[in-house]
Amino acid sequence: MTTTRDLGGDSERTGPSEPNPNTPDRSNALPARFGRNVIMNYAAQGTLALTALVLTPILLHHLGKTTYGLWVVASGAVSYLELFELGFGGATTKLIAEDANVRPALALRTLNTTFFVLVPLGLIAMVGGVGLAFALPHLVHVATGGEREIVVVVIVLTVALATSIPGDTFGGALVGHQRFDLLASANASMAVVTTLVSIAVVVGGHGVVLLAIATTAVSILFQLVRLAMVRRILPGTRISPHLVDPARRRQTMHLSGWFLLQAVLQALYATGDVMIVGIVLGLRDAAIYALGSKLAGAAIAGLDSMAQVFFPYASSTSRNKAPSAMIAIAADGTRATLVPGLMVSLVLVILAAPGIRAWVGPGYATSAQVLAVLAASTALASPVRALGNIMIGAGKLPMVCALKGAEVAVNLALSVTLALAIGPVGVAVGTLGGILLVRLPGYMVAGCRSTGLPVSTFLRRAIVPNILPASGCAAVLLALRNVAGHSIPELFLAAMAGFATYLVVYFTIGATGGERERALAFVTRPLPARWRTHVQPPRPTDDPPS
């Protein structure tokens, strides 16, 4: 018998527990602290999106299109140096998730082992960054006299990246303990500080060099903040070479190869589009593409932040519970992530043109087209967003890497071809093609097979309940699109109306009983206890101990 307390999606379980796949109407297979983690993740991603909305036009107008294009290309190029982490970050998260709150001493040894392995790798990344700094001006169309500036910017940004390679161990430890709430608060705070510092730099008339120095200093400071958070949740945490465990290092290295391959593919996927536009079409078109991809990227980051909750949860479940527990996680996790995925995608597709115009002014119709296509890509990826993280947590990395590699290859081929044919929008269409042809069918089949969930059951339990809510949301957004005006407040109200329609329809006809109970408990939580005595949290599932 399991004892469960779940208010607003947060659960605290005592004793062995497994979700029962034969009782889908209860929908009890979500992680502990699910509500808190997701809300804090969304708060952080909302902060990141808001800071991007505020900062992007300021950088664009104060730096100019060409210099802003230089900034986004330099930032994207430096991000490739994260590959020198060699996959140890993902391996650390998985191993700590398996041991967190069960074998804390082993989790601490994993933390120290990975940190001291990554310190020399960070130094190697620094050397690689210097080489990249001198090579980049020859790869992109840099105006005469701008070569020195881009070299200095890349070197300074490399310092932040090289520091983050061992420092990201602390973020991985937070994720391994399923404390996304703490990590999200650190990320949100860093975004706010970075934005304020960046605005002060460019409004003060300084260029991208000082901008790079300021953002690097903020990045290093917040690595220490994350270390303080790890010490809070894992008492006795210390960084010492005496805690390095050779056996743990071998185990981590065994996993890191697959995580490295995944990271390489993800880096190519995440930054490849802007780089393709910059190399094939030039920095001006890269800036135009970046405007549309900024909003789409913020939405994707927010949706990924919800789906990523299932990575450490699947790691812990696959290690410490029976295989049948993964069935309910796959169905409930997909249904939960699909709701915000479709809501956000519909808003961005339908309101793309007036949204871009209200954000940065007229003259950016191409950016709006890029945003609409990328938002459609986001909608197509939403049904398998949770499945990908569940597969990684369950140790199915070879299959994930195979599918990601195929998607990157299709994306790259389509993007280059279509960029030459129709410009920046063609690169976005290439992204759409990779998702439609590879990710959606591939992850659905492989994810269902790896968790033991039939595809037909997956469609019935996770996809079908979202069809009518999505239709209602789209209808409302289309009706309001022409009357919402071109101001950000009016567009925001239109988006809220679409969100409200989706949620009302979903909780009326699509949600499970367990989801309705959790939602009601969450909404009434601020009320006095005597007013909500009739609200009961979801009943636990009676399963035999594993």
N, C-alpha and C positions, 0 to 999 in steps of 0.2 A: 504494500500500500504506500502511495506517495502522497506527501503533503505539499500542496502548492498554494502560494499566495501570488496572485497576479492582478495588479492594478495598473491599468494603462499599458499592459503588455509586459510589465516587469514580473519576473517569476523568481522565486527562491525555492529551490527544491531541497528536500532532505531525504536521504536514502536513495536507493537505486530507482531509476525512472526511465521509462521508454514511452514514446508516443505510440499509440495504437493506430495503425494505418486503416483498420476496419471501422474507425469512428471518425470519419472526416468532418462530420458536422460540428465536432467540438473544437477542431483546429488548435490543438494544444502543443504543437511541436515546434514552437519558437524558442529561441535561446533565452537564458536568464538575462535580465536587464535589457531585453530586446527593446522595449519601449523607450527606456532612458537612453540607450545607446543610439537608437535611430533618431530620436528627437535631438540629441546633442550633435549627432553627425549632420543632420539637416540644418541645425542652427549654425554649425561651422560652415557648411557649404553655402548656406544663405549669406553668411558674412563674406565668404570668398566671392560669391557672385556679386554681392552689393559693392564690395571694394573694386571688383573688376569693372562694374558699370560706372563707378565714379572715376576710377583711375585711368581707364583706357582713353576716353576723349580728352582728358587733361594731358596725358602723355602725347597723344596724337597731335593736338593743337599747339603744344609748347615745343615739341621736338620736330614736328613736321613729318610728312609721310615717309620720306626716305630714311631719316634718322630713327623713326619709330620702327620701320621695317628692319633696320640694322639691329635694333634692340631685340625684336622678337626672333630674328634669325640667330643672333648670338646666344640668346637664352635657350632656344631649341637645340642648337649645336652642343652646348655645354651639357645639356641633360643626357646626352649619349654617354658621357663619362661615368654616369651612374652604373654602367655595365661593369666597371672595375670592382663593383661589389661582389661580382661572381656568383650571385644567387644565394649568398649566405643569409641575407635578410629574410627572405621567404622561408628558408630552411629553419632559421631560428624561431620565427613565429610559429611554424607548425610544431616544432619540438616542444617549445615552451607551452603551447596550447594543450598538448597531450599531458604535460606534467603539472600545469598550474593548479594550485589548490589541492593537488593530490600528492605530488612529490616535489615540494618547493625547493629542497636542497639541490635536486637535479636541475630544476629550472634556473637556479642561480648560477650553477656551473655552466649551463648552456649560454647564458648571458655573457659571462666573462670569456668563455672560450671564443665565442664569435667576435666579441669586441676586439680582442687582441689579435685575431686573425685579420680583421678588417683595417687595423691601423696602418700596416705597411701597404695594403691595397689602396688606401686613401692617398698615400704618398706617391704611388705609381700613377694614380689618376691625375695628380697634380702635374707630373711630368708630361703625361699625355695631353693635358689641357694646354700646356705651353706650346707643344707642337701643333695642336689644333688651332691655336690663336694665330700662328703665322701662316697656316695653310688656308684658313677660311676666306681671307680676302681674295684668293685666287679662284675660289669655288663659286662665289656669288658676285653679282655686279655691284661693286663698291665704287662710288664716285672718287675721282682723283683727290687725294688729300685725306680720305677717310680711312685709309689702311691702318694707320697708327692707332686711330681711335678704336676700331674694332678689335685690334690685337690686345690693347689694354683692357677693354671691357671683358673679353673672353678670359683673360688671365685672372682678373679679379673675381669673376663669377666662378671660376674653377676653384678658387680657395674655399668658397662656400660649399661647393659640391664635394671637394676632397674631405672637408671636415664632417660633412653629413654622412659619409660612407660608414665610418665607425659609429658616429652619433646616432644613426638610424636604428642601431641595435636597441636603444631605449624605447623608440616608438614601436618596434617589433615586440618588445616585452609587454608593453601596454596592450597591444592587440592580442598577444597570446593569452593574456589574462582576461580577455574580452572586456577591457575597459576602454572602449571606444569613446566613452563620455569624457574621460580625462584627456585622451589624445585630441579629441575634437576641440576641447576648450583651449588647449595649447595652440592648435593650428589656427583657430579663429583669432586668438589674441595676436599671433604672429602676423596674420593677414592685416589686421587693423594697424598695427605698429608699422608694418612695411608700407602700407598705403599712405599713412600720415607722413612718414619720412620721405617717400618718393614725391609726394605733392610738394613738400617743403623744398626739395632739391630742384625740381623743374620750374616751379613758380618763381623761385629765387634766381632763375636765369642760368642755372648750372646745367651741364650736359650729362651724357650717358655715363661718362667715367665716374663722376661723383655719385650718380645714381647706383651704379654697380657696387661701389664701395659701401654705400649706406645699406643697401639690401643685404650685402654679405655680412655686415656686422650684426644685423638683426637675426639672420639665420643662425649664426654661431651662438648668440645669446640664448635662443630658444632650444638648442640642444641641451643646455644645462637645465632648462626648465623641465624638459622631459625626464632627465635623470632624477630630478627631485620627485617627480610623480611616481617613478618606478620604486623609489625608496619608500614611498608612502604605502604602496600596495604589497610590497615584498619586504617586510621588515628584515633588517640585517643585510640589505643589499650594499655591496661595496665592489669597487673595481680593483681587482688585484690579480697579478699574474699567477699567484699561488692557487687560484681557483680554476685555472685552465685545466681542462680534462682531456687528455689525448684520445681516450676512447670516444668521448663526445665529439671531439673534433673530427674523427674519422666518420662518425655517423652523420654529422652535419655536412661534410664534404660529399658524402654519397648522395644526399638530397640536393645539394647546392647546384650540381650540374644541370639538373632539370629546371630548377628555378632560374638559373642563369640564362638558359635557352629561352624560357618564357619571358624573362626581362628583356632580352635582345629583341625578340619579336614584338613585345609591347612597346619598346622604345621606337622601333621602326614604324609601328602603327601610329603611336601617339604624336610624334613630331614629323613623320615623313611627309604629310600633306603640305605643311608650310614650307618645308625644305624643297619639295618638288616644285611648288609654285615659285619660290625664290630662285631656284636654279634654272628652271625652264622659262619662266616668264619675267623674272626680275623682282627687285625689292618692292617696287610700288604695288604690283599685283599681290605680293606676299602680305603687305599691310592690308589691302582690301579683303583678301581671303581671311586674314587673322581676325578682322572685325566680326565676321559671321561665325567663325569657328570658336571665338571667345565665348559667346553666349551658349553655343552648342556644347562646348567643352565644360562650361560651368554646370550645365544640366546633367551631362554624363557623369561628372565627378560627384554630384549630389546623389545620383541614382546608384553609382558604384559604391558610395559610402554606406548605403543601406545593404546592398548585396554582400559587401565584404564582411558584414557581421557573421555571415554563414561560413566563412573560411575557418576561423578558429573553432567555431561550434562543431562543424563537421569533423575537424581533426580530433577534437575531444571525444565526440560521439563514436567515431569509427574505431578509436583506440579503446574506449572504456565501456561501450555498450554493444548490444547485439546488432547484427547487420540490418535487421528489420526496422530499426529506428531511423535509418536513412530514407525510407520510403516517405514517411510523413513530412520529414524535413524538406524533401524535394518539392512536394506538392504545396505545402503551406508556405515555404519560402518563396516559390515562384509567384503564387497568388498575391502575397504581400508586396513583393517588389514590383509586380506588374501594375498595380494601382497608380503609384506616383509616376512610373515610367510612361504610361500612356497619357496621363494628365499633362505632364510637362511637355511631352512631344507634341500633343495636339495644339497646345498654346503656342509653341514656337513655330510650328508649321503654318498655322492659320494667321497668326499675328506678326509674322516675320517682317513683312514690308513696312507696316506702320510702326513697328517696334524699333527697327533700325533707324527709320527717319526721325522718330522722337528722341532717339538716343544720341546720335551723332550728326543729325541734320540731313538735308537732301544731298543727292549726288552719290549715294552708296547703294544703288539698286542691285548691283552685282553681289554685294555683301549680304543683302536680304535673300537673294536666291541661294547663295551658299548656305545660309542658316536654315532655310526651309528644307533643303535636301539633306543636310546633316541631321536635322530634327526628325525627318522621316526615317533616317538610318537608326536613330536612337529608339524610335518606336519598334522597329523590326528586331532590335537587339534585346528589348525588354523581356520577352518571354524566356530567354535563356540566361539572363544576367545572374540570377541566383545559382542556376545549375553549374555555371562555370566555376564559381567559388566553391560550391559543394564538392565538385570533382577534384579541385586542387586540394581541399582539406582532407578528402578521403584518399589521397595519394595517387590519383589518376593523372599525374602530370604528363606522362608520355603521350596520352591521347589528347590532352589539352594543347600541348605543344604542336602536335601534328596538325590539329585543326587550325590553330593560330597561324602556323606557317603557311598553310594553304590559303588562308584568308589574306595574309600579308602579300603573298605572291599575286593573287587575283587583284587586290587593291592597287598594288604598285603598277601592274601592267595596264589596268584600266585608267588609272589616274594620269600616267604619263601620256598615254594615247589620247585621252579626252582633253587633257590640258592643251595639247597642241591643236586640237580640233575646235574646242569651244571656250577655252580660257579657264579661269579659276573655278567656275561652276563644274567643269568637267572633272576636276580633282575630287570634289564632293560627291559627284555621281560615282566615281570609282570606289569611294568608301561605301556607298549604298550597295554597289554591286557585290563587294566582298562579303557584306553581312547577309545579303539575300541569297547568294549562291553557296556560301560556305558556313558561316557561323550559325545562322538560324536552324537549318536542317541538321547540320553536323552535331551541334551541342545538344539539340533536343533528343536525337536518337542515342548518342553516346551517354548523355547525362541520365536519361531514363534507364538505359541498360545498366549503367554502373551502380545505380541506387536500387535497382530491382522494381522500378515503377513502370508499368506498361504505358506506352505512349498514349493510348486511348484514355486511360485513367488520368494521365497528366493533363490532357486537353480538357477533359470534363471537369476536373477539380480546380485547375489553375487558369485556363484560358477562357473557357465559355462564360464564367461568371463576370468577366470584364467586358464582354462584347456590347451589351446594351448600355452600360454606364459610359463607355467610350463614345457610342453613337450619340447619346444625349448631350455629352460634353461638346462634341464637335458641332452639333446643331446650334447650341447656344452661342458658341464662339463665332460661327459663321454669321449668325443673326446680328451679333453685336459688332462685328468687324468694321462695318461701314459707318456705324453710328458712334463708335467709341472715340472718334477723333484721333488726333496724332500726338496727344500729350501723354506723358508717362503715367500720371494718376488715372486717366481714363482707361488706358490700356491695362493697368493693374486691376482696376475694378472689373473689366471684362474678363481678365484671366481668373479672378476670384469667383466670378459667376460661373465660369466653366468648371472650375474645381468643385464648387459647391454642388453643381448639378451631378457631376460624376459621383461624388461621395454619397449624395442622397439616394441616387438610383442604386448604387452598389450596395449600400447597407440595407436597402429595402428589399432587393430581389437577388443580389449576388453573393452577399457575405454569408459565412457559416454562423451557426448559433454562437460558437465560441468567440468569433470576431465581434459579433454584436454585443456580447456581454462585456468584452474587454473595452470596446469603444464607449459603451455606456458608463462603465466604471471610471474610465479616464475622464470623460466629460463632466461627470458628477463629483469627481474627486475633490475639487475646491469647496464643495458645499459642506455644511455642518453634518456631522455623522448622523444625527437624528433624521435628516432629510433624505439620506441615501441608504437607509437600512434595508430598503427593498432591493438594492442593487447587490447582486451576488457575483463574485468573481467566477470565472469558468471552473467547472468541477474538474478535479484531476482525473486522469484515466487510471483505472485499476489494472495494473499490469504486474505479472510476476517479476520478481527481481531478475536482473540479467546474471 
